[in-house]
Every structure is written in structure tokens, then in C-alpha cells.
């Protein structure tokens, strides 16, 4: 599964920077080269800091390179949920932070002549039953300072029963954007080392020390500050894995012979339907997204088939050209976490919980993190606090989520036979995965394009038993969302190690 953005992207550099020997130092080390990490790095480099970015894979390989590319303040039903839980004040601060992130990004695109499209954005009702939810979004917008209007009609070929319209939002291809950040970072003396996985982190003589593994071997990096911009923070300090729910969503790009909807749309209810167009080559593509589920607890092949059928029904002749997926993290109280990994620890900072709206939230987080390191502040920061009394509103949600985690932990060890995907034993198309064996000797086996792999199914994070997701052809942990390639190589999540080889 390769996104439209990654498939059409020519890498800016043939070779990554490399670490200098067994010990490297910098003023600030940023872990993760998505939008949050790279914007943080650029802002700090502009301020004269010596910055090193460490990326386990390649820049944009995880969420940023697999986004839908919407840069909007409307954000589906997010605002109505924040207002309902926290009231107008925090919702207004959330909007102010996102607006500042959006405006910063739009200025950057203008200065660097990066392509984007300005279009209206809609949160709409697919049926009469969703009108109440859509109306709640409109009320929340007005209470939080977003100038949205109700639209009884819209230029859309799919069922539309009214919705909220926010004019003049934006959509982008994220990869040229990331390239522009990398170019500026290196021009200002910063380094980006790809294929560098941070495996351990500790405090040492007032600085942060990290153990890093690269293709050249293991080494240590020391910095005055460390920013963890890795989706869900790696390392378990702060227990963010217990405060976030990992969700996976799916996108398909279609070549459509007829006209494509110009505005951006996302439904107010389930099943989610997210729609936009994207320039591609000499033409355009339709992008349809949805089928979200908690990571590791479902293989949504039926939902993806239905999503494709929906697109073809409303855009006759549509032919799928690209399919991909992305992982996002929902905070228990709807507000993201930006700040110290532990209360009072200003050396290690985190950013997480963007809840599918990472382009604006990611830049807002970078503005906050860089300001914090530089001794400055943002007056809307309380809506983004990593540690705040407002999180008490999410206690019930957190308890429910962690009871579900406990259930899936027990289920994984006691009922492995329930997690079979046809194909591994010759019952399907040759692809599939299965976990079998007694609890004391579980094995994960999969077959992808005729190549078989066998690994231990025990997630190295907290011991959950992974499941096979046929849609992504990956092993996924149902506890906290760590994901692994068929051969057990770590892809993303809070884990820091690969799955062990099966004995």
C-alpha cells in the first residue's frame, strides 16, 4: 500500500546524513521526521540551535506521508466533542492554536511556492439521522470562533442532507512540504539521519542521552533537549499509551472519467466518508477515505470493499489507482498532548493525540515545543497541555479503553485460534496470516506474495499478541497499536524493537 503522495515523490536526497562516530551531540534532538518533527527542527534552527533529526524510516514514511492532506479548521465533529467536554474557553484556545498552525503553514507554502488548493470544507449529514450531529458542529464552531455556515445544499454526487461549510480552507500534497523543511534545515546546518531508531533514553549530567541504532551500528546521541514527535511517544514514561487510542484509517485514490467534487467533505456520522480531489500528473484523482478501526482489532477487508463500491456508485467509471492507510491517536479527553513527557521534565518533550488532524495540530505543536525550548510561550497553550486538570474529563473514557486493552491482552494469549486469515494454509489467494499454538509456544505465520514468514507474536512493548491485518499485510498489536512488517520488522507505535524470531 503506497499513498498517492509517496508514489509520486522523488526523494530530495539520495543519501541520508550519518551520525558522526559512536557519540554525537546537539543542542536539540528531534525524534521523528513527520510534520511536527521537521517544523520543530526548522523553527529551532532559525533560532540558532544545533538540531539533529533522527528518523527510524524515511521522512514522511508514517502518518504525514499517508495523510489525506486536508488543512482545515472545521475538522469533522472534533469541535463539537471538545465543546461538549471542555466548554467554550478551551475549544476557542484549540481553534486559536490550529489557526496559528494553519496560517504559518500557508505562509510557508506561499514563500516557498509550494502547490496547494484553496477549497471549501464541509462536515455533512449522510442521512437525516446525522443532521443533529452536523448542527452540533455548527453551534460549536460559533462558540469557538470559527466562522462557519449551514448549507442546505452542496455540489456533491453522494447523499447530502445538509451540513456545515467553512470557506477557503486548503488541501496539499505533504511530500513537497516536507522536502522544503528538510532543505531549510540542512541549509541552516541541521542534520536529518534516516534509518536511525532511538532505542533507549536517559538523563545524564543535565542532558538527555539516547541509544541509537543505524545501519552503521549502535551509537549514543547527547542533547540539551529531546522532542519525541513519533505519533505515540516511544518510551513508556508518562503512560501516554494508556491515554491514547490508536486508530487506522484507509484511503483510495481513483481515476474518474467525469467531474470530481471540488470541495472537501467528511461525514458527521458512521461509516465515515472523507472526500477530496488531488492534482496528479496531468490530471486529477479523487481521494476517498474511511473504514477507521482500532489498530490490531480488525482486518477491514469488507469495509474497504464497501468504500470502493460507494465511490464507484457515486463516481461512475472510477478506477482505483492507489490504496494506503494511516495511523492516528485519539486522546481520552479529545485534547492533544504537547509538553513535557513527565511533569517538570523540560528536557524531554512530546507531541501526540492529533486525532486525524495533524497538519494544523502538528504545526501548532511545533510552535509550542520550539517556544518552550526557547523560553517563550503561546497564550493558547492550555488547550494543548500534556499534563493538565482538564484531562480528568477523560477518566471514564480512559478506564473503558484500558479495560478493553486488558481484555485483548487476555484474549490474545488464551484464544489464538480465533485470529486466522485465509491464505496461509492454502485456503485463499496465497496471502494471509495466523497465530497458532499453546500459550507457552505461540507462533505467528504469514504468507505474502508466496513468501512465508514465521515470528514470535509477542509484542515487545507490553506483551500483547499481534493480529494479522490482511488489508495492510502487517502484524498489529491490539493493545497500543505497534505495527510490524510480515518479517517482524517494527513499522510504528510505542514499541522500540522488532518482533523476535520464532523458535
C-alpha positions as MATLAB code, in Angstrom:
seq = 'XXXXXXXXXXXXXXXXXXXXXXXXXXXXXXXXXXXXXXXXXXXXXXXXXXXXXXXXXXXXXXXXXXXXXXXXXXXXXXXXXXXXXXXXXXXXXXXXXXXXXXXXXXXXXXXXXXXXXXXXXXXXXXXXXXXXXXXXXXXXXXXXXXXXXXXXXXXXXXXXXXXXXXXXXXXXXXXXXXXXXXXXXXXXXXXXXXXXXXXXXXXXXXXXXXXXXXXXXXXXXXXXXXXXXXXXXXXXXXXXXXXXXXXXXXXXXXXXXXXXXXXXXXXXXXXXXXXXXXXXXXXXXXXXXXXXXXXXXXXXXXXXXXXXXXXXXXXXXXXXXXXXXXXXXXXXXXXXXXXXXXXXXXXXXXXXXXXXXXXXXXXXXXXXXXXXXXXXXXXXXXXXXXXXXXXXXXXXXXXXXXXXXXXXXXXXXXXXXXXXXXXXXXXXXXXXXXXXXXXXXXXXXXXXXXXXXXXXXXXXXXXXXXXXXXXXXXXXXXXXXXXXXXXXXXXXXXXXXXXXXXX';
ca = [
       0.000    0.000    0.000;
       1.650    3.203   -1.208;
      -0.009    6.594   -0.905;
      -0.616    8.862   -3.854;
       1.881   11.291   -2.319;
       4.683    8.787   -1.757;
       4.169    7.109   -5.137;
       4.651   10.395   -6.964;
       7.511   11.630   -4.805;
      11.127   11.858   -5.908;
      13.382   11.776   -2.875;
      15.124   15.058   -2.174;
      18.389   13.309   -1.275;
      19.879   10.040   -2.418;
      21.689    9.573    0.893;
      20.772   10.454    4.441;
      23.130   12.273    6.771;
      25.063    9.922    9.053;
      25.912   10.000   12.714;
      29.476   11.006   13.454;
      31.086    8.059   15.238;
      29.954    6.488   18.497;
      28.930    9.736   20.219;
      27.101   12.649   18.637;
      25.871   15.783   20.383;
      23.431   18.561   19.523;
      21.504   21.312   21.231;
      18.221   19.603   20.346;
      17.489   16.127   19.033;
      14.127   15.638   17.330;
      12.911   12.043   17.043;
      10.578   11.656   14.068;
      10.639   13.343   10.646;
       6.964   13.987   10.057;
       5.420   17.429   10.022;
       5.741   18.038   13.777;
       9.353   16.953   13.974;
      10.545   18.809   10.892;
       8.707   22.057   11.649;
      10.088   21.953   15.204;
      13.570   21.403   13.797;
      13.263   24.289   11.334;
      11.959   26.698   13.977;
      14.797   25.828   16.347;
      17.407   26.040   13.573;
      16.092   29.505   12.703;
      16.728   30.455   16.332;
      20.354   29.360   16.029;
      20.094   25.962   17.689;
      22.168   22.994   16.545;
      19.483   20.473   15.570;
      19.663   16.767   14.768;
      16.593   14.890   13.481;
      16.525   11.103   13.872;
      14.009    9.172   11.757;
      13.632    5.405   12.069;
      12.462    5.008    8.470;
      12.368    7.867    5.950;
      10.922   11.360    6.222;
       7.134   11.230    5.907;
       7.033    7.436    5.842;
       4.426    7.094    8.576;
       1.431    9.387    9.158;
       2.414   12.595    7.332;
       3.129   10.838    4.041;
      -0.153    8.932    4.316;
      -2.459   11.796    5.266;
      -5.490   12.929    3.268;
      -3.732   16.298    3.071;
      -6.563   18.463    4.435;
      -5.555   21.717    6.089;
      -8.826   22.804    7.682;
     -10.154   24.339   10.887;
     -13.533   22.590   10.534;
     -12.183   19.111   11.341;
     -15.295   16.961   11.147;
     -17.016   16.656   14.546;
     -13.906   17.454   16.608;
     -15.045   20.879   17.796;
     -18.463   19.701   18.969;
     -16.791   16.993   21.057;
     -14.337   19.463   22.606;
     -17.079   21.981   23.425;
     -19.269   19.272   24.965;
     -16.442   18.049   27.181;
     -14.494   21.230   27.980;
     -16.660   24.243   27.192;
     -16.118   27.293   25.035;
     -12.828   28.558   26.503;
     -10.634   25.540   25.813;
     -12.345   24.997   22.457;
     -11.519   28.587   21.484;
      -7.885   28.072   22.511;
      -7.782   24.856   20.468;
      -9.043   26.784   17.439;
      -6.556   29.614   18.003;
      -3.686   27.141   18.073;
      -4.893   25.399   14.922;
      -5.455   28.719   13.176;
      -1.916   29.813   14.001;
      -0.611   26.479   12.715;
      -2.672   26.788    9.537;
      -1.587   30.380    8.886;
       2.074   29.524    9.495;
       1.861   26.670    7.006;
       0.063   28.741    4.376;
       2.712   31.472    4.655;
       5.453   28.869    4.322;
       3.822   27.432    1.198;
       3.494   30.909   -0.331;
       7.114   31.862    0.370;
       8.409   28.554   -1.000;
       5.947   28.447   -3.924;
       4.532   25.098   -2.861;
       1.335   23.955   -4.586;
      -1.932   23.884   -2.672;
      -5.609   24.321   -3.438;
      -7.981   26.641   -1.549;
     -11.398   24.982   -1.288;
     -14.431   24.986    0.986;
     -14.682   22.247    3.607;
     -17.910   20.532    4.687;
     -18.939   18.405    7.657;
     -22.148   16.916    6.325;
     -25.052   14.628    7.167;
     -25.196   11.487    5.027;
     -28.763   10.825    6.153;
     -31.443   12.538    8.281;
     -30.129   10.798   11.385;
     -26.828   12.706   11.176;
     -28.344   16.194   10.933;
     -28.311   16.664   14.716;
     -24.578   15.885   14.834;
     -23.879   18.274   11.982;
     -25.930   21.015   13.676;
     -23.906   20.478   16.858;
     -20.746   21.113   14.834;
     -22.153   24.435   13.627;
     -23.025   25.507   17.171;
     -19.550   24.525   18.382;
     -17.920   26.494   15.558;
     -19.762   29.644   16.545;
     -18.892   29.172   20.220;
     -15.211   28.533   19.457;
     -14.678   31.357   16.977;
     -14.937   29.565   13.622;
     -16.958   31.467   11.006;
     -18.857   28.541    9.517;
     -22.329   28.490    7.921;
     -25.080   25.949    7.440;
     -25.513   24.783    3.841;
     -28.750   23.030    2.896;
     -27.249   22.056   -0.452;
     -23.790   21.268   -1.798;
     -22.306   20.319   -5.143;
     -21.841   16.635   -4.353;
     -22.989   13.477   -6.174;
     -23.494   11.470   -2.966;
     -26.352   11.691   -0.414;
     -26.227   15.079    1.320;
     -28.789   16.123    3.940;
     -27.291   19.459    4.927;
     -24.010   20.328    6.536;
     -21.574   22.887    7.872;
     -19.467   24.798    5.345;
     -16.226   26.596    6.151;
     -14.968   28.602    3.202;
     -11.423   28.965    1.914;
      -9.635   26.103    3.612;
      -6.724   24.287    1.961;
      -5.524   20.912    0.746;
      -1.951   19.926   -0.077;
       0.442   17.208   -1.141;
       2.525   16.744    2.038;
       5.746   15.499    0.446;
       6.924   18.713   -1.296;
       6.146   20.404    2.014;
       8.417   18.029    3.927;
      11.114   18.465    1.288;
      11.029   22.222    1.839;
      11.548   21.723    5.575;
      14.454   19.337    5.002;
      16.054   21.775    2.571;
      15.817   24.666    5.024;
      17.011   22.545    7.936;
      20.142   21.433    6.109;
      20.775   24.950    4.761;
      20.812   26.141    8.371;
      23.298   23.478    9.425;
      20.860   20.912   10.805;
      21.106   17.181   10.158;
      18.499   14.567    9.231;
      19.572   10.972    9.804;
      17.146    8.443    8.346;
      17.178    4.776    9.286;
      18.077    5.749   12.865;
      15.933    4.170   15.570;
      16.150    5.501   19.120;
      16.032    2.510   21.455;
      16.734    3.955   24.897;
      16.588    7.348   26.551;
      18.033    8.537   29.858;
      19.074   11.682   31.697;
      22.820   12.120   32.106;
      24.511   15.100   33.808;
      21.725   17.525   32.990;
      21.431   16.371   29.380;
      19.464   13.717   27.513;
      21.291   10.615   26.318;
      19.843    8.354   23.626;
      20.953    4.958   22.386;
      20.515    4.879   18.608;
      20.734    2.020   16.121;
      21.550    2.667   12.463;
      22.748    0.546    9.567;
      26.281    1.543   10.592;
      25.813    0.129   14.092;
      24.895    1.372   17.555;
      25.868    4.735   18.988;
      24.869    7.357   21.527;
      23.474   10.835   20.991;
      23.522   13.520   23.692;
      21.422   16.692   23.625;
      20.235   19.524   25.799;
      16.632   18.813   24.792;
      14.817   15.977   23.043;
      11.497   16.221   21.197;
       9.610   12.954   20.659;
       7.493   13.570   17.551;
       6.665    9.937   16.840;
       2.875    9.694   16.670;
       2.590    7.926   20.008;
       5.586    8.760   22.198;
       8.129    5.960   22.254;
       9.231    5.078   25.780;
       6.625    4.498   28.461;
       7.293    7.424   30.760;
       4.128    9.417   31.190;
       1.936    6.450   30.281;
       0.751    8.083   27.072;
      -0.010    4.636   25.645;
      -2.786    4.396   28.276;
      -4.142    7.861   27.388;
      -4.369    7.409   23.623;
      -6.398    5.100   21.404;
      -4.654    4.117   18.133;
      -6.880    4.116   15.063;
      -6.165    3.118   11.495;
      -7.970    4.634    8.514;
      -7.801    3.830    4.820;
      -7.611    5.905    1.641;
      -8.147    5.060   -2.003;
      -7.318    7.293   -4.959;
      -9.453    6.918   -8.077;
      -9.066    7.948  -11.685;
     -12.502    9.333  -12.552;
     -13.622    9.935  -16.157;
     -16.148   12.617  -15.181;
     -16.022   15.715  -12.979;
     -14.643   15.385   -9.443;
     -16.073   17.141   -6.407;
     -14.147   20.374   -5.773;
     -14.860   20.930   -2.088;
     -13.590   18.781    0.753;
     -16.177   16.678    2.610;
     -16.288   14.496    5.706;
     -19.414   12.896    7.130;
     -20.744   13.691   10.600;
     -21.501   10.034   11.328;
     -20.503    6.477   10.535;
     -19.462    4.970    8.262;
     -17.044    7.844    7.714;
     -16.806    9.215    4.200;
     -13.976   11.688    3.611;
     -13.613   13.133    0.102;
     -11.243   15.494   -1.734;
      -9.605   15.802   -5.129;
      -5.854   15.958   -5.760;
      -3.810   17.102   -8.765;
      -1.802   14.172  -10.106;
       0.356   14.199  -13.209;
      -1.557   15.911  -15.998;
      -4.917   15.256  -14.366;
      -6.592   14.741  -11.024;
      -7.519   11.964   -8.660;
     -10.480   11.518   -6.350;
      -9.472   10.527   -2.805;
     -11.993    8.715   -0.611;
     -11.127    7.770    2.974;
     -12.838    5.901    5.801;
     -13.116    2.416    7.372;
     -11.433    3.528   10.607;
     -10.898    0.938   13.357;
      -8.832    0.425   16.487;
      -5.438   -0.917   15.432;
      -4.987   -4.664   15.763;
      -8.629   -5.491   16.409;
      -9.937   -5.791   12.883;
      -8.958   -6.594    9.316;
     -11.416   -4.356    7.468;
     -11.495   -6.010    4.054;
     -15.308   -5.904    3.830;
     -15.406   -2.232    4.835;
     -12.762   -1.382    2.230;
     -14.732   -3.195   -0.460;
     -17.819   -1.220    0.572;
     -15.835    2.050    0.481;
     -14.719    1.267   -3.066;
     -18.280    0.364   -4.067;
     -19.516    3.659   -2.611;
     -17.009    5.631   -4.684;
     -17.867    3.779   -7.886;
     -21.580    4.182   -7.252;
     -21.349    7.957   -6.958;
     -18.496    8.499   -9.430;
     -19.310    6.146  -12.341;
     -16.293    4.679  -14.065;
     -13.949    5.364  -11.136;
     -10.868    3.121  -11.213;
      -8.733    2.668   -8.101;
      -5.082    3.614   -8.684;
      -3.593    3.853   -5.172;
      -4.530    2.451   -1.775;
      -2.960    3.316    1.557;
      -3.618    3.698    5.257;
      -2.522    5.885    8.150;
      -2.472    5.657   11.922;
      -3.754    8.358   14.242;
      -4.148    8.621   18.001;
      -7.257    9.826   19.822;
      -6.676   11.316   23.303;
      -9.063   10.243   26.039;
     -10.254   13.821   26.631;
     -10.207   14.965   22.950;
      -7.358   17.465   23.510;
      -3.864   16.616   22.347;
      -0.741   16.288   24.496;
       2.107   18.729   23.858;
       4.736   19.348   26.521;
       6.980   17.506   28.975;
       6.974   13.716   28.967;
       6.651   13.918   32.764;
       5.585   16.895   34.875;
       8.608   19.109   35.464;
      10.829   17.378   32.888;
      11.635   20.183   30.450;
      14.413   18.173   28.792;
      12.175   15.608   27.061;
       9.098   16.957   25.282;
       6.352   15.114   23.410;
       3.557   15.814   20.943;
       0.732   13.350   20.348;
      -3.015   12.872   20.048;
      -3.645   14.815   16.825;
      -6.795   12.746   16.201;
      -6.589   12.736   12.382;
      -5.957   16.490   12.033;
      -2.185   16.515   12.144;
      -1.400   19.152    9.526;
      -2.745   22.039   11.604;
      -2.252   20.393   15.001;
       1.242   19.245   14.069;
       2.395   22.753   13.228;
       0.676   24.160   16.329;
       2.536   21.552   18.396;
       5.841   22.501   16.759;
       5.233   26.166   17.538;
       4.567   25.265   21.181;
       7.542   22.927   21.544;
      10.053   25.283   19.965;
       8.714   28.193   22.029;
       9.060   26.134   25.193;
      12.703   25.331   24.469;
      13.418   28.976   23.604;
      11.817   30.247   26.811;
       8.745   31.694   25.124;
       5.049   30.874   25.440;
       1.827   30.772   23.440;
      -1.286   32.160   25.078;
      -3.422   29.310   23.700;
      -1.142   26.602   25.108;
      -3.518   25.343   27.823;
      -5.654   23.524   25.232;
      -2.570   21.510   24.235;
      -1.125   20.718   27.672;
       0.431   17.284   28.154;
      -0.412   17.457   31.859;
      -3.495   19.387   32.895;
      -6.543   19.085   35.177;
      -8.765   19.157   32.089;
      -7.750   15.555   31.439;
      -9.922   14.476   34.376;
     -12.851   14.749   31.972;
     -11.447   11.727   30.158;
     -11.114    9.414   33.163;
     -14.157    7.307   32.244;
     -13.020    7.037   28.633;
      -9.514    6.060   29.750;
     -10.878    3.413   32.117;
     -13.024    1.901   29.380;
     -10.147    1.941   26.894;
      -7.780    0.236   29.313;
     -10.351   -2.411   30.234;
     -10.551   -3.161   26.510;
      -6.752   -3.415   26.423;
      -6.818   -5.897   29.311;
      -9.461   -7.948   27.517;
      -7.420   -8.116   24.312;
      -4.276   -8.979   26.268;
      -6.001  -11.985   27.842;
      -7.757  -12.964   24.621;
      -4.502  -12.936   22.685;
      -2.826  -15.423   24.996;
      -5.825  -17.690   25.535;
      -7.574  -17.789   22.172;
      -5.000  -17.681   19.352;
      -7.081  -19.871   17.061;
      -9.637  -17.061   16.702;
      -7.237  -14.937   14.686;
      -6.896  -16.666   11.343;
      -6.739  -15.022    7.939;
      -7.377  -17.302    4.958;
      -4.431  -17.915    2.692;
      -1.657  -19.097    4.991;
      -2.756  -22.701    4.666;
      -3.680  -22.530    1.013;
      -7.333  -21.627    1.564;
      -7.262  -18.229   -0.131;
      -5.177  -16.259   -2.616;
      -1.822  -17.211   -1.134;
      -1.736  -14.279    1.268;
      -2.706  -14.389    4.917;
      -1.567  -14.676    8.484;
      -2.382  -16.734   11.557;
      -1.320  -17.075   15.186;
      -1.372  -20.646   16.460;
      -0.060  -22.835   19.246;
      -0.437  -23.207   23.001;
       0.125  -20.118   25.193;
       3.657  -21.255   26.042;
       4.644  -21.597   22.368;
       2.620  -19.234   20.182;
       3.788  -18.687   16.609;
       2.809  -16.063   14.048;
       2.958  -17.230   10.445;
       2.105  -15.279    7.320;
       2.437  -15.562    3.574;
       2.745  -12.508    1.328;
       3.129  -12.942   -2.431;
       4.242  -16.513   -1.905;
       6.921  -15.662    0.675;
       6.328  -17.162    4.117;
       7.477  -15.657    7.411;
       7.381  -17.008   10.942;
       7.935  -14.809   14.004;
       7.005  -14.598   17.653;
       3.585  -12.920   18.014;
       4.500  -11.299   21.349;
       4.665   -7.513   21.024;
       7.889   -6.272   22.676;
       6.082   -3.234   24.090;
       3.843   -4.771   26.772;
       3.416   -8.389   25.724;
       0.239   -8.256   23.662;
      -0.327  -10.871   20.967;
      -0.348   -9.372   17.494;
      -3.046   -9.973   14.898;
      -2.696  -10.113   11.139;
      -4.284   -7.271    9.151;
      -4.806   -8.538    5.633;
      -5.632   -5.047    4.344;
      -2.195   -3.686    5.304;
      -0.354   -7.036    5.284;
       1.133   -6.297    8.672;
       1.129   -7.624   12.228;
      -0.708   -5.244   14.543;
      -0.857   -5.203   18.332;
      -4.415   -4.731   19.675;
      -3.153   -3.169   22.912;
      -1.465    0.098   21.925;
      -1.063   -0.029   18.158;
       2.508   -1.135   17.473;
       2.776   -2.476   13.918;
       5.268   -4.839   12.323;
       6.110   -5.945    8.784;
       5.480   -9.578    7.797;
       9.062  -10.453    8.792;
       8.597   -8.814   12.210;
      10.420   -5.528   11.492;
       8.984   -2.653   13.531;
       6.948   -0.168   11.495;
       5.445    2.199   14.069;
       3.910    2.535   17.511;
       5.248    2.646   21.059;
       7.410   -0.465   20.652;
      11.123    0.135   20.086;
      12.144   -3.364   18.932;
      11.195   -5.848   16.205;
       9.213   -8.997   16.863;
      11.533  -11.795   17.912;
      12.305  -14.655   15.578;
      10.141  -17.706   16.245;
      11.948  -20.683   17.717;
];
